[in-house]
Amino acid sequence: PYSNMRYCAALPGENAECVCAGLRTVFEHIGAVPLTLVLDNATGAGHRVAWDRVSIVKVFELFVEHYRLETRFCNPN
């Protein structure tokens, strides 16, 4: 229902810690956690290891496990 909703959080980088902090800020702002998180690239969350595979960094992996998220990467390069 809120597909056009926008929210912005300025962070100092694109590393896993900043990605997780930004997502947590969004979750707190909307008061919910999505079932599936779709990322348009792997910057900060992981690294592309094959055309269709992403190796997720440990910090982001722990974040995903904590919030019980399913993740998908649309453009992992």
Biopython code that builds the backbone (N, CA, C, O; Angstrom):
import numpy as np
from Bio.PDB.StructureBuilder import StructureBuilder

atoms = [
    (1, "PRO", "N", (0.807, -1.221, 0.000)),
    (1, "PRO", "CA", (0.000, 0.000, 0.000)),
    (1, "PRO", "C", (0.839, 1.270, 0.000)),
    (1, "PRO", "O", (0.337, 2.330, -0.374)),
    (2, "TYR", "N", (2.093, 1.195, 0.406)),
    (2, "TYR", "CA", (2.942, 2.382, 0.488)),
    (2, "TYR", "C", (4.119, 2.277, -0.468)),
    (2, "TYR", "O", (5.238, 2.642, -0.107)),
    (3, "SER", "N", (3.895, 1.796, -1.655)),
    (3, "SER", "CA", (5.002, 1.569, -2.582)),
    (3, "SER", "C", (5.701, 2.851, -3.002)),
    (3, "SER", "O", (6.857, 2.806, -3.424)),
    (4, "ASN", "N", (5.040, 3.980, -2.899)),
    (4, "ASN", "CA", (5.666, 5.250, -3.265)),
    (4, "ASN", "C", (6.154, 6.034, -2.050)),
    (4, "ASN", "O", (6.562, 7.188, -2.185)),
    (5, "MET", "N", (6.118, 5.429, -0.881)),
    (5, "MET", "CA", (6.571, 6.092, 0.339)),
    (5, "MET", "C", (8.085, 6.248, 0.297)),
    (5, "MET", "O", (8.799, 5.361, -0.171)),
    (6, "ARG", "N", (8.565, 7.386, 0.794)),
    (6, "ARG", "CA", (10.006, 7.637, 0.813)),
    (6, "ARG", "C", (10.457, 8.000, 2.223)),
    (6, "ARG", "O", (9.732, 8.634, 2.989)),
    (7, "TYR", "N", (11.669, 7.581, 2.536)),
    (7, "TYR", "CA", (12.279, 7.908, 3.819)),
    (7, "TYR", "C", (13.781, 7.936, 3.585)),
    (7, "TYR", "O", (14.312, 7.081, 2.877)),
    (8, "CYS", "N", (14.461, 8.894, 4.163)),
    (8, "CYS", "CA", (15.887, 9.064, 3.918)),
    (8, "CYS", "C", (16.652, 9.069, 5.235)),
    (8, "CYS", "O", (16.218, 9.680, 6.211)),
    (9, "ALA", "N", (17.783, 8.391, 5.258)),
    (9, "ALA", "CA", (18.675, 8.406, 6.413)),
    (9, "ALA", "C", (20.097, 8.585, 5.892)),
    (9, "ALA", "O", (20.590, 7.753, 5.131)),
    (10, "ALA", "N", (20.755, 9.665, 6.296)),
    (10, "ALA", "CA", (22.137, 9.922, 5.869)),
    (10, "ALA", "C", (23.100, 9.117, 6.734)),
    (10, "ALA", "O", (23.029, 9.160, 7.962)),
    (11, "LEU", "N", (23.996, 8.387, 6.085)),
    (11, "LEU", "CA", (24.975, 7.562, 6.785)),
    (11, "LEU", "C", (26.357, 7.831, 6.203)),
    (11, "LEU", "O", (26.463, 8.276, 5.060)),
    (12, "PRO", "N", (27.423, 7.568, 6.968)),
    (12, "PRO", "CA", (28.766, 7.939, 6.525)),
    (12, "PRO", "C", (29.398, 7.036, 5.465)),
    (12, "PRO", "O", (30.472, 7.362, 4.959)),
    (13, "GLY", "N", (28.771, 5.919, 5.116)),
    (13, "GLY", "CA", (29.402, 5.035, 4.141)),
    (13, "GLY", "C", (28.433, 4.035, 3.555)),
    (13, "GLY", "O", (27.231, 4.081, 3.816)),
    (14, "GLU", "N", (28.977, 3.125, 2.751)),
    (14, "GLU", "CA", (28.176, 2.068, 2.130)),
    (14, "GLU", "C", (28.643, 0.690, 2.590)),
    (14, "GLU", "O", (28.456, -0.300, 1.882)),
    (15, "ASN", "N", (29.245, 0.628, 3.769)),
    (15, "ASN", "CA", (29.691, -0.664, 4.286)),
    (15, "ASN", "C", (28.526, -1.387, 4.969)),
    (15, "ASN", "O", (27.437, -0.828, 5.106)),
    (16, "ALA", "N", (28.756, -2.609, 5.388)),
    (16, "ALA", "CA", (27.695, -3.423, 5.980)),
    (16, "ALA", "C", (27.113, -2.785, 7.235)),
    (16, "ALA", "O", (25.905, -2.849, 7.460)),
    (17, "GLU", "N", (27.958, -2.176, 8.047)),
    (17, "GLU", "CA", (27.477, -1.544, 9.271)),
    (17, "GLU", "C", (26.500, -0.415, 8.957)),
    (17, "GLU", "O", (25.473, -0.278, 9.623)),
    (18, "CYS", "N", (26.812, 0.390, 7.951)),
    (18, "CYS", "CA", (25.932, 1.504, 7.568)),
    (18, "CYS", "C", (24.644, 0.996, 6.929)),
    (18, "CYS", "O", (23.568, 1.538, 7.184)),
    (19, "VAL", "N", (24.745, -0.037, 6.105)),
    (19, "VAL", "CA", (23.545, -0.618, 5.492)),
    (19, "VAL", "C", (22.613, -1.133, 6.585)),
    (19, "VAL", "O", (21.408, -0.882, 6.545)),
    (20, "CYS", "N", (23.162, -1.848, 7.553)),
    (20, "CYS", "CA", (22.348, -2.388, 8.644)),
    (20, "CYS", "C", (21.750, -1.273, 9.499)),
    (20, "CYS", "O", (20.578, -1.338, 9.869)),
    (21, "ALA", "N", (22.542, -0.259, 9.812)),
    (21, "ALA", "CA", (22.038, 0.864, 10.615)),
    (21, "ALA", "C", (20.922, 1.597, 9.881)),
    (21, "ALA", "O", (19.919, 1.971, 10.489)),
    (22, "GLY", "N", (21.090, 1.803, 8.591)),
    (22, "GLY", "CA", (20.063, 2.477, 7.801)),
    (22, "GLY", "C", (18.777, 1.675, 7.732)),
    (22, "GLY", "O", (17.688, 2.229, 7.883)),
    (23, "LEU", "N", (18.894, 0.382, 7.507)),
    (23, "LEU", "CA", (17.705, -0.465, 7.452)),
    (23, "LEU", "C", (16.998, -0.509, 8.801)),
    (23, "LEU", "O", (15.769, -0.468, 8.865)),
    (24, "ARG", "N", (17.770, -0.591, 9.870)),
    (24, "ARG", "CA", (17.168, -0.586, 11.211)),
    (24, "ARG", "C", (16.404, 0.710, 11.455)),
    (24, "ARG", "O", (15.314, 0.691, 12.028)),
    (25, "THR", "N", (16.970, 1.837, 11.024)),
    (25, "THR", "CA", (16.302, 3.129, 11.156)),
    (25, "THR", "C", (14.975, 3.126, 10.400)),
    (25, "THR", "O", (13.966, 3.617, 10.906)),
    (26, "VAL", "N", (14.980, 2.580, 9.204)),
    (26, "VAL", "CA", (13.745, 2.497, 8.408)),
    (26, "VAL", "C", (12.723, 1.598, 9.102)),
    (26, "VAL", "O", (11.551, 1.959, 9.200)),
    (27, "PHE", "N", (13.153, 0.440, 9.580)),
    (27, "PHE", "CA", (12.235, -0.478, 10.263)),
    (27, "PHE", "C", (11.596, 0.205, 11.472)),
    (27, "PHE", "O", (10.393, 0.075, 11.702)),
    (28, "GLU", "N", (12.402, 0.927, 12.236)),
    (28, "GLU", "CA", (11.867, 1.634, 13.404)),
    (28, "GLU", "C", (10.899, 2.733, 12.979)),
    (28, "GLU", "O", (9.877, 2.947, 13.631)),
    (29, "HIS", "N", (11.212, 3.423, 11.898)),
    (29, "HIS", "CA", (10.356, 4.511, 11.415)),
    (29, "HIS", "C", (8.988, 3.993, 10.969)),
    (29, "HIS", "O", (7.962, 4.598, 11.278)),
    (30, "ILE", "N", (8.977, 2.879, 10.246)),
    (30, "ILE", "CA", (7.703, 2.358, 9.751)),
    (30, "ILE", "C", (7.011, 1.452, 10.767)),
    (30, "ILE", "O", (5.840, 1.109, 10.603)),
    (31, "GLY", "N", (7.733, 1.068, 11.811)),
    (31, "GLY", "CA", (7.141, 0.240, 12.856)),
    (31, "GLY", "C", (6.902, -1.204, 12.445)),
    (31, "GLY", "O", (6.032, -1.879, 12.996)),
    (32, "ALA", "N", (7.672, -1.672, 11.480)),
    (32, "ALA", "CA", (7.511, -3.043, 10.999)),
    (32, "ALA", "C", (8.789, -3.492, 10.296)),
    (32, "ALA", "O", (9.646, -2.683, 9.940)),
    (33, "VAL", "N", (8.888, -4.794, 10.110)),
    (33, "VAL", "CA", (10.008, -5.382, 9.375)),
    (33, "VAL", "C", (9.420, -6.171, 8.208)),
    (33, "VAL", "O", (8.524, -6.989, 8.415)),
    (34, "PRO", "N", (9.901, -5.945, 6.993)),
    (34, "PRO", "CA", (9.349, -6.686, 5.851)),
    (34, "PRO", "C", (9.749, -8.160, 5.902)),
    (34, "PRO", "O", (10.740, -8.526, 6.535)),
    (35, "LEU", "N", (8.981, -8.978, 5.241)),
    (35, "LEU", "CA", (9.325, -10.398, 5.160)),
    (35, "LEU", "C", (10.481, -10.627, 4.200)),
    (35, "LEU", "O", (11.335, -11.483, 4.433)),
    (36, "THR", "N", (10.503, -9.855, 3.119)),
    (36, "THR", "CA", (11.541, -9.983, 2.099)),
    (36, "THR", "C", (12.187, -8.633, 1.853)),
    (36, "THR", "O", (11.503, -7.619, 1.719)),
    (37, "LEU", "N", (13.495, -8.632, 1.796)),
    (37, "LEU", "CA", (14.262, -7.424, 1.522)),
    (37, "LEU", "C", (14.897, -7.584, 0.143)),
    (37, "LEU", "O", (15.706, -8.487, -0.069)),
    (38, "VAL", "N", (14.533, -6.713, -0.790)),
    (38, "VAL", "CA", (15.070, -6.768, -2.147)),
    (38, "VAL", "C", (16.077, -5.639, -2.302)),
    (38, "VAL", "O", (15.726, -4.465, -2.188)),
    (39, "LEU", "N", (17.325, -5.996, -2.561)),
    (39, "LEU", "CA", (18.399, -5.020, -2.712)),
    (39, "LEU", "C", (18.771, -4.917, -4.182)),
    (39, "LEU", "O", (18.838, -5.927, -4.883)),
    (40, "ASP", "N", (19.013, -3.699, -4.648)),
    (40, "ASP", "CA", (19.312, -3.535, -6.069)),
    (40, "ASP", "C", (20.769, -3.793, -6.409)),
    (40, "ASP", "O", (21.102, -3.965, -7.581)),
    (41, "ASN", "N", (21.641, -3.822, -5.420)),
    (41, "ASN", "CA", (23.021, -4.248, -5.648)),
    (41, "ASN", "C", (23.589, -4.755, -4.336)),
    (41, "ASN", "O", (22.940, -4.645, -3.295)),
    (42, "ALA", "N", (24.776, -5.301, -4.371)),
    (42, "ALA", "CA", (25.336, -5.946, -3.189)),
    (42, "ALA", "C", (26.276, -5.048, -2.392)),
    (42, "ALA", "O", (26.881, -5.506, -1.423)),
    (43, "THR", "N", (26.411, -3.791, -2.774)),
    (43, "THR", "CA", (27.341, -2.901, -2.085)),
    (43, "THR", "C", (27.035, -2.863, -0.594)),
    (43, "THR", "O", (25.913, -2.557, -0.194)),
    (44, "GLY", "N", (28.017, -3.170, 0.211)),
    (44, "GLY", "CA", (27.849, -3.146, 1.654)),
    (44, "GLY", "C", (27.303, -4.432, 2.225)),
    (44, "GLY", "O", (27.690, -4.826, 3.326)),
    (45, "ALA", "N", (26.425, -5.090, 1.518)),
    (45, "ALA", "CA", (25.809, -6.313, 2.019)),
    (45, "ALA", "C", (26.614, -7.554, 1.652)),
    (45, "ALA", "O", (26.564, -8.561, 2.358)),
    (46, "GLY", "N", (27.346, -7.485, 0.564)),
    (46, "GLY", "CA", (28.103, -8.644, 0.119)),
    (46, "GLY", "C", (28.837, -8.363, -1.169)),
    (46, "GLY", "O", (28.977, -7.215, -1.593)),
    (47, "HIS", "N", (29.303, -9.429, -1.780)),
    (47, "HIS", "CA", (30.076, -9.311, -3.011)),
    (47, "HIS", "C", (29.599, -10.358, -4.006)),
    (47, "HIS", "O", (29.293, -11.491, -3.634)),
    (48, "ARG", "N", (29.542, -9.975, -5.250)),
    (48, "ARG", "CA", (29.141, -10.922, -6.290)),
    (48, "ARG", "C", (30.257, -11.946, -6.475)),
    (48, "ARG", "O", (31.422, -11.584, -6.643)),
    (49, "VAL", "N", (29.893, -13.218, -6.442)),
    (49, "VAL", "CA", (30.869, -14.291, -6.647)),
    (49, "VAL", "C", (30.595, -15.051, -7.937)),
    (49, "VAL", "O", (31.448, -15.806, -8.404)),
    (50, "ALA", "N", (29.437, -14.864, -8.504)),
    (50, "ALA", "CA", (29.064, -15.452, -9.792)),
    (50, "ALA", "C", (27.952, -14.587, -10.360)),
    (50, "ALA", "O", (27.420, -13.713, -9.674)),
    (51, "TRP", "N", (27.606, -14.833, -11.606)),
    (51, "TRP", "CA", (26.580, -14.016, -12.266)),
    (51, "TRP", "C", (25.300, -13.936, -11.436)),
    (51, "TRP", "O", (24.665, -12.884, -11.376)),
    (52, "ASP", "N", (24.922, -15.037, -10.798)),
    (52, "ASP", "CA", (23.654, -15.087, -10.081)),
    (52, "ASP", "C", (23.802, -15.349, -8.582)),
    (52, "ASP", "O", (22.831, -15.715, -7.920)),
    (53, "ARG", "N", (25.010, -15.166, -8.044)),
    (53, "ARG", "CA", (25.225, -15.436, -6.616)),
    (53, "ARG", "C", (25.938, -14.283, -5.942)),
    (53, "ARG", "O", (26.801, -13.628, -6.527)),
    (54, "VAL", "N", (25.552, -14.049, -4.685)),
    (54, "VAL", "CA", (26.180, -13.017, -3.869)),
    (54, "VAL", "C", (26.679, -13.664, -2.589)),
    (54, "VAL", "O", (25.957, -14.432, -1.953)),
    (55, "SER", "N", (27.905, -13.357, -2.213)),
    (55, "SER", "CA", (28.450, -13.789, -0.935)),
    (55, "SER", "C", (28.166, -12.672, 0.066)),
    (55, "SER", "O", (28.712, -11.575, -0.047)),
    (56, "ILE", "N", (27.312, -12.958, 1.040)),
    (56, "ILE", "CA", (26.897, -11.946, 2.013)),
    (56, "ILE", "C", (27.952, -11.833, 3.109)),
    (56, "ILE", "O", (28.444, -12.846, 3.607)),
    (57, "VAL", "N", (28.301, -10.597, 3.486)),
    (57, "VAL", "CA", (29.281, -10.384, 4.553)),
    (57, "VAL", "C", (28.656, -10.752, 5.899)),
    (57, "VAL", "O", (27.437, -10.688, 6.059)),
    (58, "LYS", "N", (29.484, -11.132, 6.856)),
    (58, "LYS", "CA", (29.023, -11.669, 8.140)),
    (58, "LYS", "C", (28.106, -10.704, 8.892)),
    (58, "LYS", "O", (27.082, -11.123, 9.430)),
    (59, "VAL", "N", (28.455, -9.431, 8.935)),
    (59, "VAL", "CA", (27.637, -8.451, 9.668)),
    (59, "VAL", "C", (26.221, -8.413, 9.097)),
    (59, "VAL", "O", (25.246, -8.410, 9.848)),
    (60, "PHE", "N", (26.112, -8.383, 7.773)),
    (60, "PHE", "CA", (24.793, -8.342, 7.143)),
    (60, "PHE", "C", (24.064, -9.670, 7.332)),
    (60, "PHE", "O", (22.847, -9.692, 7.516)),
    (61, "GLU", "N", (24.799, -10.764, 7.288)),
    (61, "GLU", "CA", (24.201, -12.084, 7.520)),
    (61, "GLU", "C", (23.570, -12.155, 8.911)),
    (61, "GLU", "O", (22.459, -12.661, 9.065)),
    (62, "LEU", "N", (24.273, -11.652, 9.917)),
    (62, "LEU", "CA", (23.737, -11.641, 11.281)),
    (62, "LEU", "C", (22.513, -10.738, 11.392)),
    (62, "LEU", "O", (21.558, -11.068, 12.094)),
    (63, "PHE", "N", (22.539, -9.605, 10.705)),
    (63, "PHE", "CA", (21.405, -8.684, 10.681)),
    (63, "PHE", "C", (20.178, -9.381, 10.090)),
    (63, "PHE", "O", (19.084, -9.309, 10.650)),
    (64, "VAL", "N", (20.368, -10.051, 8.960)),
    (64, "VAL", "CA", (19.282, -10.764, 8.280)),
    (64, "VAL", "C", (18.721, -11.867, 9.179)),
    (64, "VAL", "O", (17.505, -12.045, 9.255)),
    (65, "GLU", "N", (19.592, -12.599, 9.851)),
    (65, "GLU", "CA", (19.146, -13.653, 10.765)),
    (65, "GLU", "C", (18.372, -13.064, 11.939)),
    (65, "GLU", "O", (17.348, -13.613, 12.346)),
    (66, "HIS", "N", (18.854, -11.953, 12.483)),
    (66, "HIS", "CA", (18.190, -11.319, 13.626)),
    (66, "HIS", "C", (16.757, -10.914, 13.287)),
    (66, "HIS", "O", (15.836, -11.154, 14.068)),
    (67, "TYR", "N", (16.578, -10.300, 12.123)),
    (67, "TYR", "CA", (15.249, -9.833, 11.718)),
    (67, "TYR", "C", (14.461, -10.881, 10.929)),
    (67, "TYR", "O", (13.331, -10.623, 10.514)),
    (68, "ARG", "N", (15.051, -12.057, 10.722)),
    (68, "ARG", "CA", (14.405, -13.160, 10.002)),
    (68, "ARG", "C", (13.926, -12.730, 8.615)),
    (68, "ARG", "O", (12.785, -12.969, 8.222)),
    (69, "LEU", "N", (14.830, -12.096, 7.902)),
    (69, "LEU", "CA", (14.526, -11.589, 6.567)),
    (69, "LEU", "C", (14.886, -12.599, 5.489)),
    (69, "LEU", "O", (15.831, -13.373, 5.636)),
    (70, "GLU", "N", (14.133, -12.580, 4.425)),
    (70, "GLU", "CA", (14.535, -13.259, 3.197)),
    (70, "GLU", "C", (15.137, -12.161, 2.329)),
    (70, "GLU", "O", (14.572, -11.071, 2.242)),
    (71, "THR", "N", (16.266, -12.426, 1.689)),
    (71, "THR", "CA", (16.898, -11.400, 0.859)),
    (71, "THR", "C", (16.981, -11.848, -0.593)),
    (71, "THR", "O", (17.118, -13.032, -0.900)),
    (72, "ARG", "N", (16.893, -10.858, -1.474)),
    (72, "ARG", "CA", (17.089, -11.080, -2.908)),
    (72, "ARG", "C", (17.904, -9.920, -3.442)),
    (72, "ARG", "O", (17.729, -8.779, -3.016)),
    (73, "PHE", "N", (18.790, -10.213, -4.369)),
    (73, "PHE", "CA", (19.610, -9.188, -5.005)),
    (73, "PHE", "C", (19.230, -9.110, -6.478)),
    (73, "PHE", "O", (19.356, -10.091, -7.212)),
    (74, "CYS", "N", (18.765, -7.938, -6.908)),
    (74, "CYS", "CA", (18.335, -7.751, -8.304)),
    (74, "CYS", "C", (19.510, -7.580, -9.247)),
    (74, "CYS", "O", (19.526, -8.143, -10.342)),
    (75, "ASN", "N", (20.499, -6.798, -8.818)),
    (75, "ASN", "CA", (21.631, -6.441, -9.672)),
    (75, "ASN", "C", (22.894, -6.522, -8.824)),
    (75, "ASN", "O", (23.385, -5.493, -8.363)),
    (76, "PRO", "N", (23.428, -7.715, -8.608)),
    (76, "PRO", "CA", (24.505, -7.894, -7.642)),
    (76, "PRO", "C", (25.896, -7.451, -8.078)),
    (76, "PRO", "O", (26.876, -8.030, -7.610)),
    (77, "ASN", "N", (26.031, -6.454, -8.950)),
    (77, "ASN", "CA", (27.381, -6.014, -9.312)),
    (77, "ASN", "C", (27.654, -4.625, -8.843)),
    (77, "ASN", "O", (28.745, -4.101, -9.066)),
]
sb = StructureBuilder()
sb.init_structure("model")
sb.init_model(0)
sb.init_chain("A")
sb.init_seg("    ")
for serial, (resi, resn, name, xyz) in enumerate(atoms, 1):
    if name == "N":
        sb.init_residue(resn, " ", resi, " ")
    sb.init_atom(name, np.array(xyz, "f"), 0.0, 1.0, " ", f" {name:<3s}", serial, name[0])
structure = sb.get_structure()
